[in-house]
Amino acid sequence: MFRPTREPQSKRHVRDSYFVVGEGILAGSANGNPAQPLPTSTVAALRKFQFSRLGPQAEPAQLLDRADREELAAAMTKAGPQPDSSNPAVPAGFTYLGQFVDHDLTLDATATQLEDDVTLGQLLQGRSPALDLDSLYGLGPDHRFDRRFYEDDGLRLRTGTTQGLPDPDGDHIVGLPLSGFDLPRVGAGSLISERRRPLIPDGRNDENLVVAQVHCAFIRFHNRVVADLIDKGVSSAVVFETARETVVKHYQWMLRHDFLPRIVDPGIVDEVFTQGRTFFEPAPGENEYPTMPIEFSVAAYRLGHSMVRGAYNWNRIFDNGAGTLRLLFQFTGTSGTLSPPSGDDSDPEAGFFERLPTNWIADFRRLFDFSEAGRDDLTVPAEKFNLAKRIDPQLVNPLAGLPLGSFGGRGGPAPKPIELNLAFRNLTRANMISLATGQQMAQYLGVKPLAPSDFANAGGIQLSPGLWKKLAENCPLWFYILLEAEVNGSGRLTGVGGRIVAEVFHRAMEGSRHSLVRDPFWRPFLSPVADRNAQDTFGMTDLLLYAFKERADLLNPLGP
């Protein structure tokens, strides 16, 4: 029987309204027409995540109508061969690390916890983007709602246990429930969808299996730091906050020195982090919390959608492309049912598993390159390793039809097919808030604009001549930024996109409770490789090695 369930609005992957500072609440419309700001009380404004507008607004004549958006979205997600990934060769795990970071930046930390004992400062901070892992920690173990994410000691985060399977081939490992390899889950309730729900601060981190496994790795990272502090005799009164500061600063260091230079022109990253910001909140007051530019949230940081593959060599069982994108959505508790497809993906009560089956645990050696940390023994043959798709305007075809659960659509009326298309949703959301065009932002940022000739059959995308002409004059910002990465030949964000992303990351670190920007002399010390600590090196592979105790049987429990 179909029983509709819905996550709170703040926990959905998409928004249908934005509180833009100085403008009011911009509420969406079904046709994607520009929204008129709604009048708000002070309380209503404070309850909304704090967005801002970095550049100018687009005029109605500069926006694509629905027919043009449908044509562009269909062309961007048309089935066909996936472009080459060799330049730059970014391990596929960074695609989903980027999604994990997005949820850290945009979590409404007090969305369901607004009560009398939340101060104005906490409320505003909870509504501002900061790279402080609130999607992992919530409001902390002392908060009466969020202590459920923690073990009874109030120091460690809860972990989940996979569900062993009866295996006709006698696979011993697959038959075992393995602790620590699934997200913690609610495990109680009359509905199976309730029991599957992840017991983490941000349910979006269970919308696809890759980001869920990345979240599990961060739980391990925190718990390992806690264990080491206890072993060193650190007072239990300060263990949690010491561990959180250690985790957050290593996380920020990894983003600054490993993640960002892979997706953004390193020259722009270095300039922003050494000389400061030029455009986005360049000189905030001491008590001013960061905002989130809609140009970042709705356009520039959606670069990850271009990096997604249609299929992955997931582990030794789901190998040779058997880890399809559809299945990676299916084996979650938010978008799927943690069970094989039943034919009705819209029914959250379908399926029979309540935890992740053991045979779907990630092989992290296939997602991140451990040779970068000098661990060639933790690498896989090149043909088994997964690379991200190069950043360009072409998306893989499975993104033309998102599962309903990925945007809170289960339990409501069935949308039109084009409204399940991720590219169409991105383009429509930009229209709704009158987002500046790429050309407008290039002028605002003083960046050399793309030439009209750059729009001719870009990325192998086939469009009508009339639409190409429109794009060459007034291009949606998201498409423009993806095209910049392709035209400039680097496969990284440059120009408009690079500047926006680098400056927002810098501000989000500056505004965090624990901050590399405000503590520029801090250096990482947790790399398991001694000479990397001496070189102030700490990348994502170092984080995983530390979290998984440098053990191959934990990074890949299913075996080679």
N, C-alpha and C positions, 0 to 999 in steps of 0.2 A: 504494500500500500504506500502511496506517496504521501509523505508528511513534510510540508515545507518548513525549512529552518533558515534563519538569517543571522549573519554575523552583525554586530554593531557597525554602523556606517563607517566609523573610523578605522575598522579593521579590514575593510574591503580594499582591493587593489586599486580601485579607481575612485575618483571624487566626482560628485555632481554639483558641488558648490565650493567656492573659494572665498575666504575672507581676505581681501586685499587691503592692506593698511592704507587709509586715506581715501578709499573708494567705497567700502562696504562689502556686503556679501554678494558675490556674483553667482547666481543659481543657474544651473544648466537648463537647456530646453531640448526637446526631442529632435528638433530639426537642426540644431547646432547654430542657430542664429545668435548674434551677440547678446549677452545677458545684460539686463538693466540692474544696477545695484539695488539691493533691497535695503530698506531702512532697518537699522539694528539698534537694540538697546545696548547699553554698556555690557551687560551680562552676556547677551547673545554674542557680541563681538569677542569678549574674552574667552568664550567657550570654543571659538573657532581657531584652527591653526593659523598662525600669522604668516601670510604671504605678502609679497611686495611686488612692485613693478619696476624693473631695472631701466628699461628703455621706454620708447613711446608706445602709444596704442595704435593699432592698425585702424584705418578707416574702413567702413563697410565695403566700399568699392575695391579694397585691396584683398578681401577675403574670398576664398574659393566657395562657390555655391555647392549644394549637395551633389549635383551630378558630376562636377569636377572632382570633388573629394572621393566619390565612389570610383571614378575612373582611375585616379592616381593610386588609391589604396589597392584596387584590384591588380594594377600593374606592378606595384611594389611587392606583392605577395604571390605573383603568378608562379605556378609550378615550373621548375626547370633546374638545370645543373647549378650547384652552389659554387659561387666564385672561389678562387684560390685563396688559401689561408697562409701562404708562405711569407708574406711581407705585410706587417710584422707577424711572426709566429707567436701568438698569444695563447697560452694554455687555456683550454675551455673553462677551467674552474674559475677564471677571473670574470667570465660573463656573469656567473651567479654570485660570486663575491660582490660584484657591483650591485646586484639586486639586494643582497643582504645589507649593503651600505645604504642603499636608497631607503630601505625600511627603517634603518637607524635614524636617518636624516628626517624622515617625515612621519614618525610615530606621534600620534596625539597621546602623550603619556598620561594625561588625566582625563581622557575622554569618558571613561565610565567610573571615574573615581572623584568627581568634583563634589566636594562636601565641605562642611564648615571648617574642618581642620586643615584644609589646603590653603596656604597663604597666597597672597597676590603674586609674590615673587615666584613661588613654586608653580603657580598656574601659568604665568607668562613663560617661564622656562620650559614648562611642559608643552607649550605651544610653539616653541621655537626650535629651529634645526640646529642640532649639535651632534658632533661625532663622539658621543660618550656611551654608546652601547645601551641606551635605554630599552631598545628592543630585546636585549638579553636580560637586563637587570630589572626592568620596570621601575617602580618607585622604591625598591630595596626590600630587604627581609623584615624591616621593622614596620612596614606599612601593612595595615590590617587586611587589605585586599591582595597585595602582591606577595605576602609571605608564602602563599600556596605554590609559588614557583621555586621554593627553596626546600632543602632538606630540613629535618627537625633541628639541626644544629644552628640554622640561620646563617651558615657560612657558605655551604656548597649549593649549587643549583641542582635541581632534580634532573635525572636522566630517565630515558625510556628503555624498554626491553622489546626486542623484536619478537615476532611470532614464528616459532619453528614450524616446519612443514613436513607432513609425511611425504617421503620421496621414493618413488618406485625404483630409482637407480641406487638407493642406499647411500645417498650423499650425507655423511655424518654431520658436517657443519650445517648444511641447510636444514637439517632436522632439529637443530638446537635453537632455543630462545637465547639471544645474546644481549647482555645488559650493556647499555650505553650507546647503542647504535640506532636507536629511534628517539624521536622527541618524546618527552613525557606527555602522557595523554590523560584526559579527565577520568576515563575508566568507569564512570558511574552515570546513571540516568536511564530513563525508560526508552530513549531513542538511541539507536546505534550511532547516529551522527553526533549525538551529544557525547557518547563514550569515546568516539574517535578524536574529538576536538583536542588540539594541541594545548598543553598546559604551559604556555609561554606567553610573554607580554604582547606579542604581535603575531596573530594568526596568519598574517600574510607570509610568514616564513615557513608555512607548510603548504603553500600553493603549488609548488613543484618540488620534486624529490631532491634536486640538486641543492637548492637553497636550504631545504630542510636538513640535509646532511652537513652543509656548511654551518648551520646553526648548532647542530650537535657537536661539531668540532670546537666551536667557541665555548660551549658548555664545558667540554673537556679541558679547554685551555684555562678557564677560570678555576675549575676544580683542582687542576694540577698545581696552579699557583698557590691556592689555599693550602693544599697538602704540604707543599714545600715550606711555606711560612710556619705552619704548625711544627714541622720537623725541626725547624731552626729555633723553636722556642719563643716565637713572637706571641705576645699576649693575645688571648682570644678576644679581648675588648677592641683590638685594632686590626685583627686579621682581615675582616671583610673589606674595610675601606682601603687598607693597604693593598689587598689583592685587586680590588677594582681599579685603583690608580695604576697599578702595574700593568694590568690587562689593557686598559684604555690607552695608555701611552705607547705601549708596544703596538697596539692596533693602529693608532694614528701614525706612528713611524712607518709601519708597513704600507699604509695607504700613501703617505707622502713619497716614499722612496722606491716602492715596488709597484703598487697598483696604478697610481696616477701616471707615471712616465710610460706605461704600456698603452694607455688610451688617449693621452694628451701629449702634444708636442713638448718634449722635456725642456726645451728652452723657455716656453711659457711658464711651466711649472716652477723652474728655478727662479725666474724673474719675480714671480708673485711671492714665493716663499722667502726670498732674500730681500726684496725691495718693498714688499707690501702691495696692497690692493690699490687700484686706480679708480675703479668705477663702482664697485659694490660696497656700500657702507665703509668707505675708506678710513674714516676717523670717528668711530662710534663713541658715545659717552661711556663712562665707566660702568654704569648700571643699565646700559641698553642691551637687550637680548637680540640675537640675530633674527632676521626674518628669512623667508625663503622666496627668492625671485621666481615668478611664474615662468620666466624665460628658461630657467634651469629645470624646474620641475616638469613642465609641460613639453619642453623641447630638447634642450641640450643634454640632459642626463638620460634621455630615452635612447641614447646611443646603444645601450645594451641590447635593445630589440634587434638591432642589425647584427649583433654578434652571435645570436642564438643559432644553433644547428638543428636540423630536422631530426637527427638521430645520432646516438653516441655509442661507442664501445664501452658499455657501462661497467661490467665486471665479467668474470670468466663465464658466467651463466648467460647473461644478456650481452653477448659479444657480437662483433661484426655488424654493428648498426642496429642490433636488436633492442637497444635502449632508446626507443623512439620518443619523440617529444610528447606524443599523446600519452604514452605509458608513464612518463615522468610526471605528468599531471595526475594521472589516474591513481598512482600509488602514494597519495597524500590524503590527509583528512580534511583539507579545506576545498581543494578543487576536485578531488576524486573520492574513492571509497576504500582505499588501501587494499583493494581486491581487483582481480581481473575484470575487464570491461564486461558489463552485463547486457549491453544493448540500450540501456536508458541511463546515460551519463547525467541526466538532469535530476535523477532521483537520489537524494543524499542517504536514503535508507537502503539502497541496494548494496549488494556485496555481503561478505560474511566475515572478513577480517576486521579486527578492531585495532590492530597494531601493524606496523610495517613487517611484511614477511621477510624472513632472514635472507632469502635469495636476492633481495633488492638493496642490500647494503652497498654503499659506494666503494669502489676501488680508487682511493685518492691518488694512486700512482698514475692513473690514466687521465687525471684532471689537472695535476700540477707537476712540474718538472723538477724532481728532487736532485737531478744532477747539478742544478744551480746552487745547491747547498753542499756539493761534493759527495752526494750519496748516489753514485751510479748503481749501487746494489738495489736501489728502490726505484729504478726506472723500468719501463716496459718497452718492447720493440716499437719502432716508429709507427708501424701500421696499426698498433693497438692504442696509441696515444691520441687524445682528443684535442684538437685545436679549435679555438673560437673562429667564427667566420669573420672575415675582414670587415671593418666598418665602412659601409657604403649604403646607398639608398635601397638596396635589394634585401628583402626579408624572406626567410624560408616560408614555403607554402603552408605548413601547419599553423602559422600565425594568422592565416586567413580565417580560421574558425576556432576561436578560443573556447575552452570548456566554460559552461555557465558559472561554475563555482569560483573561477578565477577572478570574477568581478562581482560577486554577490548576487548573481542572477538566478540561482536555483530557488525555486519556490514562487517565482513570478511568471507573468505572461511571457511566452516565447518571443524573443526579439527577431527582427528580420535578419536573414543570413549576413548581409553586409555589416550589420551592427555587432557581429561577432568577430569582425576583422580588426585586428589590433591596429593596423595602420589607419583605418577609417576612424577608429575611436580616438587615436592621437590627433588626427587632423581636425576632427569635430570638436574636441575639447579646446583646441587652440582657437577655433572660431568663436566658441562660446565666451571666451574671456578677451576677445579682440587682441590676441597676441600679436606683437610686432612681427613684420615680415623679416626674412633674412637680410634683405637689402636695407631695411630701416635700421636693423641692429648693426650692420657693418658700418653704416654712416655714423651711428651713435658712438660706436667703439673706436672709430678711426681706423678700421681695418680695410685693407684692399678688398673690394667686393668681387664676387665671381663675375666673369664676363658672360654676356649673352651666349657666346659660343660654348660655354661650359655646360649649358643646359641641353644641348643637342644629343638626344638619345643617351643620356647619362646612365651609367651602370647597366647598359643593355636593356633599360626599361623602355617599352614601346608605348608612346602616348600620341594622341592626335596633335597635329601641328598647332592647333589653336591653344591647347593646354600648355604645350611647351612654351609658347609665346607668353602666356600668362605667368608661368613660373619664372621666366627670364626677367619679368618686370616686378612681380610681387609673389615671392616664393614663401610658402609656409616655413616658419623658422626651423622646425624639426627636419624637414626634407633638405633645406638649405645646408644645415650643419652636417648631415650625412654626406651630402654632395661635396662639401668642402674637403672632407677627409679623403674622398676618392680623387678629386681633381688635383689636390696637392700631392698626391702620390705617396703619402706616408702611411695611410691606413690608420692614422691617429687624428684626433680632433685638433684643428688648427684655427687660426683666425677667430671668427665669432665664437664657435663652439669651445675652442680651447680656452679662450679668455674667460668665458662665463664659468666653465667647470672649475678651473684652477682657483678663481677668486672666491667662489662659493665654498669650496672645500677649505680654503684658508680661513674664511670667516667662521665656518662651522667648527673648526678646531679652536679658533680664538675664543668662541663663545661657550666652549665646553667647560664643565666643572674642572676636569683635569685636562690640561692643554699644553701641547708641544709649542704652540705659537707663543704662549705666555711664559713658557719655561724652556727657552731656546738652548740651554746648556745640558738638558737631560739627554742621556744616551741609552740605547737598549742594552740589556745584559742577560737576556734569556736564551740566546741562540745556543743550541746544543753543540754547535761547531765552534771550538775555542777561537780560531783565527777570525771567524766572522764577528764575534764579540769584540775582538781587538780592533776590527775595522769599522765598528759602529754599524754593522750590517744586520738587518732583521727583516726578512721577507716573508711571504705567505708560507713558503716551504719550511722556514724556521719555526713559524708558529705551529704548523701541523706536526713537525717533528717533536717539538716540546710537548704539545698536547697529547700526542699518541705515544709518548715515552720512547721515541725513536724505533719503534717496533713494527716490523713489516706485518706481523699477524694482527696488529690493530689498525694500521693504515689500510689493510686489505685482508679482513678476516676470512674471506671465502677462499683465499689461497690463489696461487698463480694459475 
